[in-house]
Amino acid sequence: MKELKPYNREAAAAYAKKWALGRNREYKDYENWGGDCTNFISQCLKAGDIPFDHSGSDVLKQWYWYSDNSRTPTWTAAEPFYKYITGNNNENTSNYGVYARLANYNELELGDIVQLIYEGRAYHNMIITDVILEGEYLIDYLICQHTSDLLNYPLSLKEGERRYLKILGYYEW
């Protein structure tokens, strides 16, 4: 059985903070083509050591970006991203690539993902960049996002139905 490799939460959050209000020129900016939020979150996961995944049977079961002409919908679109990262692995599998699951609000950590959903489908992605505690008590989370760029914005101020995604790690080739 393959070994689950750790997700570098600190590196993902540091990348998010660095690029929340700007664009990394190594990637295309999709702001004018439906939004850049998922592209930004994918970049954050990559910065957190999650490797590209070419192992799936089609582009909806893979995750990578080399250029605008060589990428998967799972890299740039919110609902395909959700289906890929939660469907790629579970406790009974060890496929290559990311291993994530649905989470509860109070389980979130640095580098985990929050999605806004409408009628059961994701339309926006954000990343946790800080956990605000008062002693042992969870007060709030701070998020970064693209498409209405935000840096360390309180999650409690975001409106809409949410879905929480815990990144557990990844399996490599």
VOKEMI-758451 format. One record per residue (C-alpha): residue number from 1; residue in one letter; x negated, z, y negated. Coordinates in pm, whole numbers, plus 32768, in hexadecimal, padded with zeros to 4 digits. Layout:
BEGIN
<rec num="NUM" residuo="A" x="X" z="Z" y="Y"/>
...
This chain:
BEGIN
<rec num="1" residuo="M" x="8000" z="8000" y="8000"/>
<rec num="2" residuo="K" x="7F84" z="7FA8" y="7EA5"/>
<rec num="3" residuo="E" x="7F2C" z="80BA" y="7DAF"/>
<rec num="4" residuo="L" x="8001" z="80EE" y="7C78"/>
<rec num="5" residuo="K" x="7F1B" z="80CB" y="7B49"/>
<rec num="6" residuo="P" x="7F59" z="8196" y="7A0D"/>
<rec num="7" residuo="Y" x="7FF5" z="810D" y="78D1"/>
<rec num="8" residuo="N" x="7F1E" z="815B" y="77A1"/>
<rec num="9" residuo="R" x="802F" z="81EF" y="76C5"/>
<rec num="10" residuo="E" x="7F42" z="824B" y="75AD"/>
<rec num="11" residuo="A" x="7EB6" z="80E9" y="7592"/>
<rec num="12" residuo="A" x="8014" z="8051" y="7594"/>
<rec num="13" residuo="A" x="8088" z="813C" y="747F"/>
<rec num="14" residuo="A" x="7F49" z="8102" y="73B4"/>
<rec num="15" residuo="Y" x="7F80" z="7F89" y="73C9"/>
<rec num="16" residuo="A" x="80EB" z="7FB7" y="735E"/>
<rec num="17" residuo="K" x="8082" z="8081" y="722D"/>
<rec num="18" residuo="K" x="7F72" z="7F87" y="71D0"/>
<rec num="19" residuo="W" x="8055" z="7E55" y="71DF"/>
<rec num="20" residuo="A" x="81B0" z="7EE2" y="718D"/>
<rec num="21" residuo="L" x="81A8" z="7E61" y="7029"/>
<rec num="22" residuo="G" x="80D9" z="7D2A" y="706E"/>
<rec num="23" residuo="R" x="8099" z="7C1B" y="7170"/>
<rec num="24" residuo="N" x="7F78" z="7BF0" y="7260"/>
<rec num="25" residuo="R" x="7F10" z="7A83" y="722A"/>
<rec num="26" residuo="E" x="7EB4" z="7A65" y="739D"/>
<rec num="27" residuo="Y" x="802B" z="7A50" y="73E5"/>
<rec num="28" residuo="K" x="8142" z="797A" y="7359"/>
<rec num="29" residuo="D" x="8237" z="7A26" y="7270"/>
<rec num="30" residuo="Y" x="839D" z="79EB" y="72ED"/>
<rec num="31" residuo="E" x="8448" z="7A86" y="71BF"/>
<rec num="32" residuo="N" x="84EC" z="793A" y="7161"/>
<rec num="33" residuo="W" x="8554" z="78ED" y="72C9"/>
<rec num="34" residuo="G" x="8639" z="7A12" y="7317"/>
<rec num="35" residuo="G" x="8549" z="7B2E" y="72C8"/>
<rec num="36" residuo="D" x="83F1" z="7BAF" y="7322"/>
<rec num="37" residuo="C" x="844C" z="7D04" y="73B3"/>
<rec num="38" residuo="T" x="8417" z="7CB8" y="7525"/>
<rec num="39" residuo="N" x="82DC" z="7BEE" y="74E4"/>
<rec num="40" residuo="F" x="8255" z="7D1C" y="7425"/>
<rec num="41" residuo="I" x="82B4" z="7E11" y="753B"/>
<rec num="42" residuo="S" x="8214" z="7D2E" y="7640"/>
<rec num="43" residuo="Q" x="80D5" z="7D2C" y="7570"/>
<rec num="44" residuo="C" x="80E0" z="7EA9" y="7567"/>
<rec num="45" residuo="L" x="8102" z="7EBE" y="76E3"/>
<rec num="46" residuo="K" x="7FE0" z="7DC9" y="770C"/>
<rec num="47" residuo="A" x="7F10" z="7EA2" y="7621"/>
<rec num="48" residuo="G" x="7F6E" z="7FC7" y="7704"/>
<rec num="49" residuo="D" x="7EBF" z="7F18" y="7827"/>
<rec num="50" residuo="I" x="7FF3" z="7E7F" y="78CC"/>
<rec num="51" residuo="P" x="7F6B" z="7D36" y="795A"/>
<rec num="52" residuo="F" x="8015" z="7BE3" y="7954"/>
<rec num="53" residuo="D" x="80E9" z="7BA7" y="7A8B"/>
<rec num="54" residuo="H" x="80F1" z="7A49" y="7B21"/>
<rec num="55" residuo="S" x="8165" z="7ABD" y="7C7A"/>
<rec num="56" residuo="G" x="82DE" z="7A99" y="7C5C"/>
<rec num="57" residuo="S" x="839C" z="7972" y="7CF0"/>
<rec num="58" residuo="D" x="8407" z="78EF" y="7B99"/>
<rec num="59" residuo="V" x="83CD" z="792F" y="7A24"/>
<rec num="60" residuo="L" x="84D7" z="7A40" y="7A1B"/>
<rec num="61" residuo="K" x="840E" z="7B04" y="7B1D"/>
<rec num="62" residuo="Q" x="82C2" z="7AD4" y="7A6A"/>
<rec num="63" residuo="W" x="823A" z="7B58" y="7920"/>
<rec num="64" residuo="Y" x="812C" z="7AAF" y="7850"/>
<rec num="65" residuo="W" x="80D6" z="7A05" y="7707"/>
<rec num="66" residuo="Y" x="7FB5" z="7912" y="76CE"/>
<rec num="67" residuo="S" x="8057" z="783E" y="75C0"/>
<rec num="68" residuo="D" x="81B0" z="77DD" y="7547"/>
<rec num="69" residuo="N" x="81B0" z="76CC" y="7650"/>
<rec num="70" residuo="S" x="812A" z="77AC" y="7765"/>
<rec num="71" residuo="R" x="81FA" z="78E9" y="776F"/>
<rec num="72" residuo="T" x="831D" z="7984" y="7827"/>
<rec num="73" residuo="P" x="8474" z="79DE" y="7799"/>
<rec num="74" residuo="T" x="842C" z="7B3F" y="7813"/>
<rec num="75" residuo="W" x="8318" z="7B58" y="770C"/>
<rec num="76" residuo="T" x="83F1" z="7AF6" y="75E3"/>
<rec num="77" residuo="A" x="8563" z="7B3A" y="762E"/>
<rec num="78" residuo="A" x="85FD" z="7C97" y="7640"/>
<rec num="79" residuo="E" x="86E8" z="7C78" y="776B"/>
<rec num="80" residuo="P" x="85F7" z="7BAF" y="784B"/>
<rec num="81" residuo="F" x="84E9" z="7CB0" y="77EF"/>
<rec num="82" residuo="Y" x="85CF" z="7DCA" y="7860"/>
<rec num="83" residuo="K" x="8629" z="7D1E" y="79A7"/>
<rec num="84" residuo="Y" x="84BC" z="7CD3" y="79F1"/>
<rec num="85" residuo="I" x="8426" z="7E28" y="79AC"/>
<rec num="86" residuo="T" x="8537" z="7EEC" y="7A5F"/>
<rec num="87" residuo="G" x="855E" z="7DF3" y="7B7D"/>
<rec num="88" residuo="N" x="83F1" z="7DA9" y="7BC4"/>
<rec num="89" residuo="N" x="83AC" z="7EEC" y="7C7F"/>
<rec num="90" residuo="N" x="8467" z="8019" y="7D02"/>
<rec num="91" residuo="E" x="840D" z="8141" y="7DDD"/>
<rec num="92" residuo="N" x="8419" z="8064" y="7F14"/>
<rec num="93" residuo="T" x="833F" z="7F48" y="7E93"/>
<rec num="94" residuo="S" x="81E5" z="7F0E" y="7E0A"/>
<rec num="95" residuo="N" x="81FD" z="7DB1" y="7D75"/>
<rec num="96" residuo="Y" x="80F3" z="7D45" y="7C81"/>
<rec num="97" residuo="G" x="8123" z="7D97" y="7B13"/>
<rec num="98" residuo="V" x="81E3" z="7E9F" y="7A55"/>
<rec num="99" residuo="Y" x="82A9" z="7FB8" y="7AF4"/>
<rec num="100" residuo="A" x="83BA" z="8047" y="7A12"/>
<rec num="101" residuo="R" x="850C" z="80EB" y="7A38"/>
<rec num="102" residuo="L" x="8636" z="8159" y="796F"/>
<rec num="103" residuo="A" x="8600" z="82AF" y="78D5"/>
<rec num="104" residuo="N" x="86C0" z="83C1" y="7827"/>
<rec num="105" residuo="Y" x="868C" z="8404" y="76B5"/>
<rec num="106" residuo="N" x="85CE" z="8548" y="76EE"/>
<rec num="107" residuo="E" x="84D8" z="84A2" y="77E4"/>
<rec num="108" residuo="L" x="843D" z="83B6" y="76E9"/>
<rec num="109" residuo="E" x="82CC" z="83BF" y="769A"/>
<rec num="110" residuo="L" x="81D8" z="8306" y="75BF"/>
<rec num="111" residuo="G" x="81E2" z="8194" y="7617"/>
<rec num="112" residuo="D" x="833A" z="8193" y="76BA"/>
<rec num="113" residuo="I" x="843B" z="8091" y="764C"/>
<rec num="114" residuo="V" x="858F" z="80B9" y="75A7"/>
<rec num="115" residuo="Q" x="8683" z="7F98" y="75AB"/>
<rec num="116" residuo="L" x="87B8" z="7F63" y="74DA"/>
<rec num="117" residuo="I" x="88CE" z="7ED1" y="75AB"/>
<rec num="118" residuo="Y" x="8A1C" z="7E2E" y="7567"/>
<rec num="119" residuo="E" x="8B1F" z="7DF2" y="7677"/>
<rec num="120" residuo="G" x="8A1F" z="7E50" y="777F"/>
<rec num="121" residuo="R" x="890C" z="7D62" y="770B"/>
<rec num="122" residuo="A" x="87CD" z="7DB3" y="7651"/>
<rec num="123" residuo="Y" x="879F" z="7D10" y="74FF"/>
<rec num="124" residuo="H" x="8681" z="7DDE" y="746B"/>
<rec num="125" residuo="N" x="8547" z="7E99" y="74E0"/>
<rec num="126" residuo="M" x="8486" z="7FB8" y="7442"/>
<rec num="127" residuo="I" x="835D" z="808A" y="74B7"/>
<rec num="128" residuo="I" x="832F" z="8203" y="74A0"/>
<rec num="129" residuo="T" x="81FF" z="8250" y="73C6"/>
<rec num="130" residuo="D" x="8229" z="83C7" y="739B"/>
<rec num="131" residuo="V" x="82ED" z="84E8" y="742F"/>
<rec num="132" residuo="I" x="8362" z="85EA" y="7330"/>
<rec num="133" residuo="L" x="8373" z="8747" y="73C2"/>
<rec num="134" residuo="E" x="83C0" z="8898" y="732E"/>
<rec num="135" residuo="G" x="8315" z="897F" y="7423"/>
<rec num="136" residuo="E" x="839D" z="890D" y="7574"/>
<rec num="137" residuo="Y" x="84D4" z="886E" y="74DE"/>
<rec num="138" residuo="L" x="84F6" z="86F7" y="74B5"/>
<rec num="139" residuo="I" x="855D" z="86A5" y="7350"/>
<rec num="140" residuo="D" x="853A" z="852A" y="7341"/>
<rec num="141" residuo="Y" x="8464" z="83FF" y="7398"/>
<rec num="142" residuo="L" x="83B5" z="8310" y="72AE"/>
<rec num="143" residuo="I" x="83C2" z="819C" y="72FD"/>
<rec num="144" residuo="C" x="831A" z="805C" y="7292"/>
<rec num="145" residuo="Q" x="83BE" z="7F07" y="729E"/>
<rec num="146" residuo="H" x="83B7" z="7DA1" y="7224"/>
<rec num="147" residuo="T" x="84E8" z="7CE5" y="719F"/>
<rec num="148" residuo="S" x="852A" z="7DCA" y="707B"/>
<rec num="149" residuo="D" x="83C9" z="7E51" y="70A0"/>
<rec num="150" residuo="L" x="83B4" z="7FCB" y="70B5"/>
<rec num="151" residuo="L" x="828B" z="80B8" y="70D7"/>
<rec num="152" residuo="N" x="82CB" z="8216" y="7161"/>
<rec num="153" residuo="Y" x="843E" z="820D" y="7113"/>
<rec num="154" residuo="P" x="851E" z="8327" y="7195"/>
<rec num="155" residuo="L" x="85DF" z="82B2" y="72C7"/>
<rec num="156" residuo="S" x="86FE" z="8396" y="7260"/>
<rec num="157" residuo="L" x="873D" z="82B0" y="7137"/>
<rec num="158" residuo="K" x="876A" z="8179" y="720F"/>
<rec num="159" residuo="E" x="88D5" z="811C" y="7247"/>
<rec num="160" residuo="G" x="8964" z="8083" y="7381"/>
<rec num="161" residuo="E" x="897A" z="80BC" y="74F6"/>
<rec num="162" residuo="R" x="8827" z="80FB" y="7594"/>
<rec num="163" residuo="R" x="8778" z="80CE" y="76E0"/>
<rec num="164" residuo="Y" x="8635" z="8188" y="772D"/>
<rec num="165" residuo="L" x="851B" z="80F9" y="7802"/>
<rec num="166" residuo="K" x="8403" z="81C8" y="7899"/>
<rec num="167" residuo="I" x="82C2" z="8108" y="78E0"/>
<rec num="168" residuo="L" x="822C" z="819F" y="7A1D"/>
<rec num="169" residuo="G" x="80F8" z="80C1" y="7A42"/>
<rec num="170" residuo="Y" x="80A3" z="7F7E" y="7AF1"/>
<rec num="171" residuo="Y" x="801F" z="7EE4" y="7C2F"/>
<rec num="172" residuo="E" x="7F02" z="7DEA" y="7C0F"/>
<rec num="173" residuo="W" x="7E86" z="7CCB" y="7CE5"/>
